[in-house]
């Protein structure tokens, strides 16, 4: 088998966040596979085949990519953000595991800027210290696991990043998560909602855990809940900086 | 004040991982500030001023950048990886907080590929599910905080990423961390040591928690400790893939 699959991270949106490696992989591909909105915005060259598909069919998309590569194609599977962080890479390796024939394929992951990095960059330095990233989607894991992780993250005083905080199918998950966190953390904890960072409808909301309105949180929003050390640096006439300092407690 | 400071992420090393935005910020800068090894490898253009400094002087470097910008300069502070993740961004905002005059400066953070993303890309999809990132450096926080976080991370069954796992000044920290994790997690838990990913001396070590030799871990190494769901996918004649599947436990 001479084919290749590159799982390519496109970052959060704008071309300025697409690495040269990612651009080169897309350019070199005979076949580009991905969720329709990603495919549509790529500049395809003549002779390249596009395979656009719906959301929530990650495994099917992964299998198609592996089949094409097994037939000799050079495939780029495009993924939002970083493919390795709540995106396409895991689905591709899960699919590759299914067939011994696919084990011999050359599968590469091309890293990209993930939503939490873009959001952090806009806000200041909220991830300046230890943090954790939790997906609130309970499609593929029990809600009890999410609750356990939120509790542990609060008790260990991590900065907490929440991916996939809401969807039409489960609009109340973010509210449940915040209800739990409010019982475990100070009401004054800085909280940021970073929506569609890097896209024309980008919106940043800086609030506090006690008064945060989770009604504004949708699937395009990344949520960052500070640690006990996270603070806002107020500025005259400008948005405060959100800062988690490098030092912690008694070590300062 | 008309100056600007961009805190620019250079990624783990190779040019293929430097975003177009990062390249543009460096090109546009009148002054480039950074740790000497980063400065040395940058292509500087005529008229650009370079300010190279030693490691472990992040705050001084940050203050110099802010001073230059306050005098009207367009400054690029270069940082390895992503400036927002255990790198220069927090130091710059901590320094900016010190002087009200600096609050008015335009400070931008330019995200980059951080070590954990490069390592994950090489290994397969070890970060395919919830994870946490902990710096083992106890220069700026008490070791007791690190212990508490390792314990919580193990109990919540996060994939655990360890930055700054060792140094000449504290070579035993990684051994202490592993001794603790061995009491909390299965001996068969997949563990990867990813050293200098993207550089000529890159080295990947795939092992298990029970038998991992932490003697091989140095400051250029990123450590990934799997969750209970992380597994190696064996392949004939090739390195196994390290995979943390998207599903968890009973939800499968």
Contacts between the chains, C-beta under 8 A, distances in Angstrom:
chain1	res1	chain2	res2	distance
A	11	B	19	7.8
A	15	B	20	6.8
A	16	B	19	6.4
A	16	B	20	5.0
A	16	B	21	3.8
A	16	B	24	7.3
A	17	B	19	5.4
A	17	B	20	7.9
A	17	B	21	6.2
A	17	B	111	6.9
A	18	B	19	7.2
A	18	B	20	7.2
A	19	B	11	7.8
A	19	B	16	6.4
A	19	B	17	5.4
A	19	B	18	7.2
A	19	B	19	5.7
A	19	B	113	6.9
A	20	B	15	6.8
A	20	B	16	5.0
A	20	B	17	7.9
A	20	B	18	7.2
A	20	B	20	7.6
A	21	B	16	3.8
A	21	B	17	6.2
A	24	B	16	7.3
A	58	B	246	7.6
A	82	B	117	5.4
A	83	B	121	7.8
A	83	B	125	7.9
A	84	B	117	6.1
A	84	B	120	4.2
A	84	B	121	5.9
A	84	B	125	5.8
A	84	B	126	7.7
A	84	B	127	5.0
A	84	B	128	7.1
A	85	B	117	7.3
A	85	B	120	7.9
A	85	B	127	5.6
A	86	B	128	8.0
A	89	B	120	7.7
A	89	B	121	7.7
A	89	B	124	7.3
A	89	B	125	4.0
A	89	B	128	6.5
A	90	B	125	4.1
A	90	B	128	2.9
A	90	B	129	7.4
A	90	B	243	6.6
A	90	B	244	6.7
A	90	B	245	6.0
A	90	B	246	4.8
A	91	B	246	6.5
A	92	B	125	7.5
A	93	B	124	5.2
A	93	B	125	4.9
A	93	B	128	7.7
A	93	B	233	6.5
A	93	B	241	5.2
A	93	B	243	4.7
A	94	B	243	6.9
A	94	B	245	5.5
A	94	B	246	7.1
A	96	B	233	7.3
A	96	B	241	7.3
A	97	B	233	5.0
A	97	B	241	7.8
A	97	B	243	7.1
A	103	B	233	7.3
A	103	B	235	4.5
A	103	B	236	6.8
A	103	B	238	7.7
A	104	B	235	7.2
A	104	B	236	7.2
A	104	B	238	7.5
A	107	B	241	7.6
A	108	B	121	7.6
A	109	B	120	7.2
A	109	B	121	3.9
A	109	B	122	7.7
A	109	B	124	7.4
A	109	B	125	7.1
A	110	B	121	6.8
A	111	B	17	7.0
A	111	B	113	4.9
A	111	B	117	4.2
A	111	B	118	5.9
A	111	B	120	7.4
A	111	B	121	4.6
A	112	B	113	7.6
A	112	B	117	7.9
A	113	B	19	6.9
A	113	B	111	4.9
A	113	B	112	7.7
A	113	B	113	7.5
A	114	B	117	7.5
A	117	B	82	5.4
A	117	B	84	6.1
A	117	B	85	7.3
A	117	B	111	4.2
A	117	B	112	8.0
A	117	B	114	7.5
A	118	B	111	5.9
A	120	B	84	4.2
A	120	B	85	7.9
A	120	B	89	7.7
A	120	B	109	7.2
A	120	B	111	7.4
A	121	B	83	7.7
A	121	B	84	5.9
A	121	B	89	7.7
A	121	B	108	7.6
A	121	B	109	3.9
A	121	B	110	6.7
A	121	B	111	4.6
A	122	B	109	7.6
A	124	B	89	7.4
A	124	B	93	5.2
A	124	B	109	7.4
A	125	B	83	7.9
A	125	B	84	5.8
A	125	B	89	4.0
A	125	B	90	4.1
A	125	B	92	7.5
A	125	B	93	4.9
A	125	B	109	7.1
A	126	B	84	7.7
A	127	B	84	5.0
A	127	B	85	5.6
A	128	B	84	7.1
A	128	B	86	7.9
A	128	B	89	6.5
A	128	B	90	3.0
A	128	B	93	7.7
A	129	B	90	7.4
A	129	B	135	7.5
A	129	B	141	7.7
A	130	B	132	7.0
A	130	B	133	6.5
A	130	B	134	4.7
A	130	B	135	6.3
A	130	B	149	5.8
A	131	B	132	6.8
A	131	B	133	5.8
A	132	B	130	7.0
A	132	B	131	6.8
A	132	B	132	3.6
A	132	B	133	7.4
A	132	B	153	7.5
A	132	B	158	6.1
A	133	B	130	6.5
A	133	B	131	5.8
A	133	B	132	7.4
A	134	B	130	4.7
A	135	B	129	7.5
A	135	B	130	6.3
A	138	B	251	7.2
A	139	B	251	7.5
A	140	B	246	5.1
A	140	B	247	4.0
A	140	B	248	6.6
A	140	B	251	5.3
A	140	B	252	7.5
A	141	B	129	7.7
A	141	B	247	6.4
A	141	B	248	3.6
A	141	B	249	6.6
A	141	B	251	4.6
A	142	B	248	7.3
A	142	B	249	6.2
A	142	B	250	5.1
A	142	B	251	5.2
A	145	B	157	7.7
A	145	B	248	5.6
A	145	B	249	6.4
A	145	B	251	8.0
A	148	B	156	5.7
A	148	B	157	7.9
A	149	B	130	5.8
A	149	B	156	4.5
A	149	B	157	7.7
A	149	B	158	6.7
A	151	B	156	7.7
A	152	B	152	4.2
A	152	B	153	7.2
A	152	B	155	5.8
A	152	B	156	3.5
A	152	B	158	7.8
A	153	B	132	7.4
A	153	B	152	7.2
A	153	B	156	6.9
A	155	B	152	5.8
A	156	B	148	5.7
A	156	B	149	4.4
A	156	B	151	7.7
A	156	B	152	3.5
A	156	B	153	6.9
A	157	B	145	7.7
A	157	B	148	7.9
A	157	B	149	7.7
A	158	B	132	6.1
A	158	B	149	6.7
A	158	B	152	7.9
A	233	B	93	6.5
A	233	B	96	7.3
A	233	B	97	5.0
A	233	B	103	7.3
A	235	B	103	4.5
A	235	B	104	7.2
A	236	B	103	6.8
A	236	B	104	7.2
A	238	B	103	7.7
A	238	B	104	7.5
A	241	B	93	5.1
A	241	B	96	7.3
A	241	B	97	7.8
A	241	B	107	7.6
A	243	B	90	6.6
A	243	B	93	4.7
A	243	B	94	6.9
A	243	B	97	7.1
A	244	B	90	6.7
A	245	B	90	6.0
A	245	B	94	5.5
A	246	B	58	7.6
A	246	B	90	4.8
A	246	B	91	6.5
A	246	B	94	7.1
A	246	B	140	5.1
A	247	B	140	4.0
A	247	B	141	6.4
A	248	B	140	6.6
A	248	B	141	3.5
A	248	B	142	7.2
A	248	B	145	5.6
A	249	B	141	6.6
A	249	B	142	6.2
A	249	B	145	6.4
A	250	B	142	5.1
A	251	B	138	7.2
A	251	B	139	7.5
A	251	B	140	5.2
A	251	B	141	4.6
A	251	B	142	5.3
A	252	B	140	7.5
